[in-house]
């Protein structure tokens, strides 16, 4: 049926299935005689076993989704993977999606592929409207495709950074709709930035006849992000949305899913990919989804949501105990932010030092964001880089409840963060006292002189 099985398969069943697919590829035929330059020859048996002897990759030289006659098993694997992933995207909340395909590139390059496909439809266009999000790969995806990003600063509403809809429309009028390739919006992001106002952006795109590409990097795991995409497509225009395989399906980095509501446009994107492609990302996600089953993936989504509530509550308690606060970002369903105001006031370097302390104590994924850092990316200078705004009111620390997180991860993180904060505050006070003594001594010497 081309759908994810409700209950997961055991490993031996999955391996049997993969071996059956592999013997359909010509490189595994007993009497095969290959005289071409690409015959699926592999020098190392270890490498062959690692890939279940599915060596030919996917697609043909002109179309990543095309069937390769001498690689019937690999081609079938590709078709099945795309079908199963489409089923999961529907299950996760975007029920009217019509087509998707797995591409062996991470999210940034997959976005670039979307922009390059649009170039043929809008040859005059030079600009991409982009509500600011401080993440380099999505910014560079536009530069790499040869377009000029038009950065729209976010507006501060309470603690949240939200899409400035009026500014987006003003930019469209200023540059001219025909000169704009698309609006490039974002769902999943680090707090205090929250998902873009997709419904309003989708309506603007429909009104001005401008394409709309959504960076949904780790949004499949969030029912809220998926709901925004579904609603945006219902009330306005969303041409494609791109999501990472590793962030949403817990597989190695190296793949993404490009999906959309117009099947022919998604096919156009797949045909834009030059040459054949590695089957590894498709193989990894198919094995994962067959082992989990639809019920297993739904359980992971449920657990992630529960852990978000737990992390939020416990981080708030910890923040209160250190005279800090959990920033109020109700529109962000994955990421949380805790202020570091007291630390920042005592010592400018103390904030970044906290990040180093956490990393050396094996806490990965937590981001410490100081005030006022400046970063230049492809000749564009971002003030307040990493905070998604030129001048966010305070320094802060990020933590996220992503798919696969366990209660133990949260508990250990909070315990180590608590210790690091106590150490940082102690060191900051000591340094402040030393500086005060030093200043006092300097003043005494001046009086004596």
Rosetta blueprint (number, residue, H / E / L):
1 X L
2 X L
3 X L
4 X L
5 X L
6 X L
7 X L
8 X L
9 X L
10 X L
11 X H
12 X H
13 X H
14 X H
15 X H
16 X H
17 X H
18 X H
19 X H
20 X H
21 X H
22 X H
23 X L
24 X L
25 X E
26 X H
27 X H
28 X H
29 X L
30 X L
31 X L
32 X L
33 X L
34 X L
35 X L
36 X L
37 X L
38 X L
39 X L
40 X L
41 X L
42 X L
43 X L
44 X L
45 X H
46 X H
47 X H
48 X H
49 X H
50 X H
51 X L
52 X L
53 X L
54 X L
55 X L
56 X L
57 X L
58 X E
59 X L
60 X E
61 X L
62 X L
63 X E
64 X L
65 X L
66 X L
67 X L
68 X L
69 X L
70 X L
71 X E
72 X H
73 X H
74 X H
75 X H
76 X H
77 X H
78 X H
79 X H
80 X H
81 X H
82 X H
83 X H
84 X H
85 X H
86 X H
87 X H
88 X H
89 X H
90 X H
91 X H
92 X H
93 X L
94 X L
95 X L
96 X L
97 X L
98 X L
99 X E
100 X E
101 X E
102 X E
103 X E
104 X L
105 X L
106 X L
107 X H
108 X H
109 X H
110 X H
111 X H
112 X H
113 X H
114 X H
115 X H
116 X H
117 X H
118 X H
119 X H
120 X H
121 X H
122 X L
123 X L
124 X L
125 X L
126 X L
127 X E
128 X E
129 X E
130 X E
131 X E
132 X L
133 X L
134 X L
135 X L
136 X H
137 X H
138 X H
139 X H
140 X H
141 X H
142 X H
143 X H
144 X H
145 X L
146 X L
147 X L
148 X E
149 X E
150 X E
151 X E
152 X E
153 X L
154 X L
155 X E
156 X E
157 X E
158 X L
159 X L
160 X E
161 X E
162 X E
163 X L
164 X L
165 X H
166 X H
167 X H
168 X H
169 X H
170 X H
171 X H
172 X H
173 X H
174 X H
175 X H
176 X L
177 X H
178 X H
179 X H
180 X E
181 X E
182 X E
183 X E
184 X E
185 X E
186 X E
187 X L
188 X L
189 X L
190 X L
191 X L
192 X L
193 X E
194 X L
195 X L
196 X L
197 X L
198 X H
199 X H
200 X H
201 X H
202 X H
203 X H
204 X H
205 X H
206 X H
207 X H
208 X H
209 X L
210 X L
211 X E
212 X E
213 X E
214 X E
215 X E
216 X L
217 X L
218 X L
219 X L
220 X L
221 X L
222 X L
223 X H
224 X H
225 X H
226 X H
227 X H
228 X H
229 X H
230 X H
231 X H
232 X H
233 X H
234 X H
235 X H
236 X L
237 X L
238 X L
239 X L
240 X E
241 X E
242 X E
243 X E
244 X E
245 X H
246 X H
247 X H
248 X H
249 X H
250 X L
251 X L
252 X L
253 X L
254 X L
255 X L
256 X E
257 X E
258 X E
259 X E
260 X E
261 X L
262 X L
263 X H
264 X H
265 X H
266 X H
267 X H
268 X H
269 X H
270 X H
271 X H
272 X H
273 X L
274 X L
275 X L
276 X L
277 X E
278 X L
279 X L
280 X H
281 X H
282 X H
283 X H
284 X H
285 X H
286 X H
287 X H
288 X H
289 X H
290 X H
291 X H
292 X H
293 X H
294 X H
295 X H
296 X H
297 X H
298 X H
299 X H
300 X H
301 X H
302 X H
303 X H
304 X H
305 X H
306 X H
307 X H
308 X H
309 X H
310 X H
311 X H
312 X H
313 X H
314 X H
315 X H
316 X H
317 X H
318 X H
319 X H
320 X H
321 X H
322 X L
323 X L
324 X L
325 X L
326 X E
327 X L
328 X L
329 X L
330 X L
331 X L
332 X L
333 X L
334 X L
335 X E
336 X E
337 X E
338 X E
339 X E
340 X L
341 X H
342 X H
343 X H
344 X H
345 X H
346 X H
347 X L
348 X L
349 X L
350 X H
351 X H
352 X H
353 X H
354 X H
355 X H
356 X H
357 X H
358 X H
359 X H
360 X H
361 X L
362 X L
363 X L
364 X L
365 X L
366 X L
367 X E
368 X E
369 X E
370 X L
371 X L
372 X L
373 X L
374 X E
375 X E
376 X E
377 X E
378 X L
379 X L
380 X E
381 X E
382 X E
383 X E
384 X L
385 X L
386 X L
387 X L
388 X L
389 X L
390 X L
391 X L
392 X L
393 X L
394 X L
395 X L
396 X E
397 X E
398 X E
399 X E
400 X E
401 X L
402 X L
403 X L
404 X L
405 X L
406 X L
407 X H
408 X H
409 X H
410 X H
411 X H
412 X H
413 X H
414 X H
415 X H
416 X H
417 X H
418 X H
419 X H
420 X H
421 X H
422 X H
423 X H
424 X H
425 X H
426 X H
427 X H
428 X H
429 X H
430 X H
431 X H
432 X H
433 X H
434 X H
435 X H
436 X H
437 X H
438 X H
439 X H
440 X H
441 X H
442 X H
443 X H
444 X H
445 X H
446 X H
447 X H
448 X H
449 X L
